[in-house]
Amino acid sequence: MSHNFTPFPVLETERLTLRALTFEDAKAVFGLRTNKEVIKFIDRKSLNNLSETRAFIDLISNLVTNNKGVFWVIESKSNHQLMGTIGLRNFEDEENYAEIGYELDPMYHQRGFMSEAFDKILNFGFQNLDLKTIEAFTHKNNTASIALLEKQKFVLHPERREEGFENNRSYRLENA
């Protein structure tokens, strides 16, 4: 099973537009990916400047162009602000599997925005991509992320670990 993300699948919810990442997003993405609260539980190299941010955007664009992943900006319909990101990647065609990743600016926490985006992405993954399993890895102490996953009916798989990230835990959602 191969995926085709051209044209890019722009998705909408009541309050959000989920759209492609562009170079115009560099400043907002830099702010998001260097925010201490956002990266508190994420073990990745932090961006140092806008040049590195543009290189990250280029990497994501190539991933989408080559149909190896799909990465949406979560944008407010009311003010067109970048609120966060969400994406599917690490597709395994034989298992109809993908991994979901997400981050949200703390100023938008606890207002249901990520749940709204999640609903749309999960539906897209199961309906449009014919996925059977979507997996999320989250830090064992990230209670907000765990609560979101549990609300979305993801199930903890304590025996599964993400290689190189011993503090991350696997949560999976199977399409019924």
C-alpha positions as CSV (number, residue, x, y, z in Angstrom):
1,M,0.0,0.0,0.0
2,S,1.5,3.3,-1.0
3,H,0.3,6.7,0.0
4,N,0.0,9.8,-2.1
5,F,-0.1,13.2,-0.4
6,T,-0.2,15.2,-3.6
7,P,-2.2,17.3,-3.5
8,F,-1.7,17.9,0.2
9,P,-4.8,16.8,2.2
10,V,-6.0,20.0,3.9
11,L,-8.4,19.1,6.6
12,E,-10.9,21.3,8.5
13,T,-12.7,21.0,11.8
14,E,-15.1,23.5,13.4
15,R,-12.3,25.6,14.8
16,L,-9.2,24.5,13.0
17,T,-7.5,24.2,9.6
18,L,-5.0,21.4,9.3
19,R,-2.7,22.4,6.4
20,A,0.8,21.9,5.0
21,L,3.8,23.4,6.7
22,T,5.4,26.3,4.7
23,F,8.5,28.4,5.0
24,E,6.3,31.3,6.2
25,D,5.7,29.2,9.3
26,A,9.4,29.2,10.2
27,K,9.2,31.8,13.1
28,A,6.2,30.1,14.7
29,V,7.7,26.6,14.3
30,F,10.9,27.8,15.9
31,G,8.9,29.2,18.8
32,L,6.9,26.0,19.2
33,R,9.9,23.6,18.9
34,T,12.0,25.6,21.4
35,N,9.3,26.3,23.9
36,K,10.5,24.8,27.2
37,E,7.0,23.5,28.2
38,V,6.5,21.8,24.7
39,I,9.9,20.1,24.7
40,K,9.9,19.2,28.4
41,F,9.1,15.5,27.6
42,I,10.5,15.3,24.1
43,D,14.0,13.9,23.7
44,R,15.2,15.6,20.5
45,K,17.8,18.1,19.5
46,S,16.4,21.6,19.9
47,L,16.5,24.1,17.0
48,N,19.0,26.8,17.4
49,N,18.0,29.4,14.9
50,L,15.7,30.1,11.9
51,S,18.1,28.6,9.5
52,E,17.8,25.2,11.3
53,T,14.1,25.7,11.4
54,R,14.0,26.2,7.6
55,A,16.1,23.0,7.2
56,F,13.5,21.2,9.3
57,I,10.7,22.5,7.2
58,D,12.5,21.4,4.1
59,L,13.0,17.9,5.6
60,I,9.3,17.7,6.4
61,S,8.4,18.9,2.9
62,N,10.6,16.2,1.4
63,L,9.0,13.6,3.6
64,V,5.5,14.6,2.4
65,T,6.6,14.9,-1.3
66,N,8.1,11.4,-1.1
67,N,4.9,10.1,0.6
68,K,6.9,8.9,3.7
69,G,4.8,11.0,6.1
70,V,2.2,13.7,6.3
71,F,2.6,16.6,8.7
72,W,0.0,19.2,9.3
73,V,0.1,22.7,10.9
74,I,-2.7,23.1,13.3
75,E,-4.0,26.6,12.5
76,S,-6.8,28.6,14.2
77,K,-9.7,29.5,11.8
78,S,-10.4,32.6,13.8
79,N,-7.0,34.2,13.8
80,H,-4.9,32.0,11.4
81,Q,-2.3,31.5,14.1
82,L,-0.1,28.4,14.1
83,M,-1.2,26.5,17.3
84,G,0.8,23.3,16.9
85,T,1.5,20.4,14.6
86,I,0.3,16.8,14.1
87,G,1.5,14.2,11.7
88,L,1.6,10.5,10.7
89,R,4.9,8.8,9.7
90,N,6.9,5.6,10.0
91,F,4.3,3.9,7.8
92,E,4.5,0.1,7.7
93,D,2.5,-1.0,4.7
94,E,2.4,-4.7,5.6
95,E,0.8,-4.0,8.9
96,N,-1.2,-0.9,7.8
97,Y,0.5,1.0,10.6
98,A,1.6,4.6,11.2
99,E,2.9,6.5,14.2
100,I,1.3,9.8,15.2
101,G,3.2,12.7,16.6
102,Y,1.9,16.0,17.9
103,E,2.7,19.2,19.8
104,L,0.6,22.2,20.9
105,D,1.6,25.7,22.0
106,P,0.9,25.9,25.8
107,M,-1.3,28.9,25.3
108,Y,-3.8,26.6,23.6
109,H,-3.7,23.8,26.2
110,Q,-6.8,22.6,28.0
111,R,-9.2,24.0,25.4
112,G,-9.9,20.8,23.3
113,F,-7.9,21.9,20.2
114,M,-5.6,18.8,20.2
115,S,-8.6,16.5,20.7
116,E,-10.3,18.2,17.7
117,A,-7.2,17.8,15.6
118,F,-6.7,14.2,16.7
119,D,-10.3,13.2,15.8
120,K,-9.7,14.5,12.3
121,I,-6.3,12.9,11.8
122,L,-7.4,9.5,13.2
123,N,-10.4,9.5,10.9
124,F,-8.1,10.4,8.0
125,G,-5.6,7.7,8.9
126,F,-8.3,5.0,9.2
127,Q,-10.6,6.0,6.4
128,N,-8.4,7.5,3.8
129,L,-5.1,5.6,4.4
130,D,-6.8,2.4,5.4
131,L,-4.6,2.1,8.5
132,K,-5.3,-0.6,11.0
133,T,-3.1,0.6,13.8
134,I,-1.9,4.1,14.9
135,E,0.7,4.2,17.6
136,A,1.9,7.1,19.7
137,F,5.0,7.1,21.9
138,T,4.9,9.5,24.8
139,H,7.1,10.1,27.8
140,K,5.9,8.1,30.9
141,N,5.6,11.4,32.9
142,N,3.7,13.4,30.3
143,T,0.3,13.2,32.0
144,A,-1.4,15.6,29.6
145,S,-0.4,13.5,26.5
146,I,-1.3,10.3,28.3
147,A,-4.8,11.7,29.2
148,L,-5.3,12.8,25.5
149,L,-4.4,9.3,24.2
150,E,-6.6,7.6,26.8
151,K,-9.5,10.0,25.9
152,Q,-8.9,8.9,22.2
153,K,-9.2,5.2,23.3
154,F,-5.5,4.5,22.8
155,V,-4.3,1.5,24.9
156,L,-1.0,1.3,26.7
157,H,1.3,-1.5,25.5
158,P,3.8,-1.6,28.5
159,E,6.0,-4.3,26.9
160,R,6.7,-2.2,23.8
161,R,9.6,0.3,23.9
162,E,10.8,2.9,21.4
163,E,14.4,2.2,20.6
164,G,16.7,4.8,22.1
165,F,13.9,6.4,24.2
166,E,13.6,4.3,27.4
167,N,11.2,6.8,29.1
168,N,8.7,6.7,26.2
169,R,5.7,4.4,26.4
170,S,3.6,3.0,23.5
171,Y,-0.1,3.6,23.2
172,R,-1.9,2.0,20.3
173,L,-5.3,2.4,18.7
174,E,-6.6,-0.4,16.5
175,N,-9.3,0.3,13.9
176,A,-12.2,-1.9,14.6
